Amino acid sequence: MPVPSRRARRLATPGRVLTAVVAVLVLVATGLGWRSVDQLVSNIERIGNLGLGGDKADGATDILMVGIDSRTDAHGNPLTQDELAMLHAGDDGEGGLNTDTIVLIRVPNDGSSATAISIPRDSYVDIPGLGMGKINSAYGVTKATTQQKLIDQGVSPAEADKRSTQAGRQALVKTVANLTGITVDHYAEVGLLGFVLLTDAVGGVDVCLNNAVDEPLSGADFPAGPQKLNGAQALSFVRQRHDLPRGDLDRIVRQQVYMAQLVHQVLSAKVLTSPTRLKELSDAVGRTVVLDDGWDVLSFLHQLQDLSGGQVKFETIPVKDLNGWTDNGESVVRVDPVAVHKFVAKAVGEDEDDGGIDPSSFTVDVYNASGTGGLAAQAAQALAAKGFRTGTVDNWIGGPIQSSRVLAGSGGDPKARAVAQVLGGLPVMGETGLPAGTVRVVLASDYAGPGSATGSGTIDFSGSSTTATPVPPAPPIDAGTNGPKCVN
C-alpha cells in the first residue's frame, strides 16, 4: 500500500540505528581475548539512576537499546563539520532530542538466545508525566521540559543539561516498560556517528535490495541485488523511509536485516581478530556508546559465548494503524497496548495470558480521575462481580491524568494484567515506589470499559483515524541465514 502523501512531504531525519551494538556485545565474546574485551569496555561512557530493574529475577536480561539523533559524541563533544557532512545531518537541527530507533532485547540468563523487538518511532503511547505522544519524543520532550524548569530555578546550564538528560532517559525507560510489560534491566545508547564508525570497524556489511533506489532525502542511491555497504552508505540504507511501501515499518525491516547480517557475518567469520579492526572498534565504542553504570558487561559477554546467529531473532511490535491521526492533526502509528503486551510476552517466551491468577488473593484500589461522578464505584462493582477484592474507592488527587491506566510495581505484573483485562484492556504501567503486590486503577475521561456510560468497550489509546490501515505482522528475521535477505 502506498505511503500517504503527508508522510512524503515531511522532512527526513537522519537514521538513528543501534545495529552494531548487539553485534559488538556478541562478537567480542566469541572472537577476541578477554584482555581486549576489557580494554574495549573500559572506553564506554557510563550513566546511572535510570530507574532500571537491574536483576535477573525473571530469568533473563532485558536491554533497552536506543539510537539517538545527536550532533555530539557520547562525552558531549560536538561532531566535526566533516562528520556532520558525512552523516547528511547538518548542524542546525535539534539533535539529540529524538530517539528514532528503539529496540528491546531479551537475553535468557543462560545466554542461549536473543530476541530483539523493534518499536516504531511514531508509536502513539502514554508517556509518564506528559500524556499521549509519539514514543520517540519521550526522551527529548522530557529533557527539554525539565531543562527549562531547572534553568528557571537558577540551576547552571551545565547542571541543568546533565539532570534533564537523565530525566529524559528515565522517561523513555518507563515508557517502553509500560508499553511492553517488560521491566528494563539495562540501557544502551549510541549516537548518530556510532552507526557509521561501528559499521566501518567490521569492514562493512552485505545487504540486498529487491529494487534499485534513489531517494535524496536519506541519500539512499543503490542498485538492485546484493552489495556491500560501508558505514556512510549503510546509514542511508537504514534511514530511508520515503518511497517505501510501508514507510517506517519497511525501514525497520531494513534495520533488522542489516543487524541480522552483521551478527551473522561476525559470528561466522570472526572478522574482528585483527588488531587494526579492534582498534577501530574500540575507538568507535568509546566515542559513541553509553551504557548504564550497573551493567557488568564482561559477565554478560561471558553468557553469550556460545550464541549462534540462528539464535538471534528480530521482531516488531504489532501495529493497529500505520496512518493514524491525533485530534490535533498529527500523524502517528496507532498501537494497542494490550496486543503489544501479549505479543511481547509470547516473543520472549512468557505466558501470554494472565491465567492462574486468583482474583480474591489481592486487593485493587480504584480511583476516579475523570469528571464523571461515581465512575470509580461502578468500575469497582464490575471488578467485584469478577471476584476481585476492592480496597480504596475514591477520587484521584495525585495530579492530572489524561488516560486511564492500571498501576503496579512493574508493567508486567500478572495481577495488574488480570485487572486490566477485566476493565476492557487498560494499559498496565510500572510505578516507582508502589509496594509489591499493590494494584491501583486510575480512570480518566477516556474510560470506556465496564461501569462506564458506554458499557464494556475496549478503550482506544492510540489517536484517531478516519480509515484504519491494518498492518499484517512480518515474519521474524534471524541472524543465521546464509547471505543477506533481499528487502524493499
Secondary structure as UniProt FT lines:
FT   HELIX           5..9
FT   HELIX           19..31
FT   HELIX           34..41
FT   TURN            42..43
FT   STRAND          45..47
FT   TURN            57..58
FT   STRAND          60..68
FT   TURN            74..75
FT   HELIX           81..86
FT   TURN            87..88
FT   TURN            95..96
FT   STRAND          101..108
FT   TURN            109..110
FT   STRAND          114..119
FT   TURN            121..122
FT   STRAND          123..127
FT   TURN            128..130
FT   STRAND          131..134
FT   HELIX           135..137
FT   HELIX           138..152
FT   TURN            153..154
FT   HELIX           157..180
FT   STRAND          186..191
FT   HELIX           192..201
FT   TURN            202..203
FT   STRAND          205..209
FT   STRAND          213..215
FT   TURN            216..219
FT   STRAND          220..222
FT   STRAND          225..229
FT   HELIX           231..239
FT   TURN            242..243
FT   TURN            245..247
FT   HELIX           248..269
FT   HELIX           271..273
FT   HELIX           275..288
FT   STRAND          289..292
FT   TURN            293..294
FT   HELIX           297..303
FT   TURN            304..306
FT   HELIX           309..311
FT   STRAND          312..316
FT   STRAND          321..325
FT   TURN            327..328
FT   STRAND          331..334
FT   HELIX           337..347
FT   TURN            348..349
FT   TURN            355..356
FT   HELIX           359..361
FT   STRAND          363..368
FT   TURN            373..374
FT   HELIX           375..385
FT   TURN            386..387
FT   STRAND          389..395
FT   STRAND          405..408
FT   TURN            411..412
FT   HELIX           414..422
FT   TURN            423..424
FT   STRAND          428..430
FT   TURN            432..433
FT   TURN            436..437
FT   STRAND          439..443
FT   TURN            445..446
FT   TURN            450..451
FT   TURN            453..454
FT   STRAND          477..478
FT   TURN            479..480
FT   STRAND          486..487
//
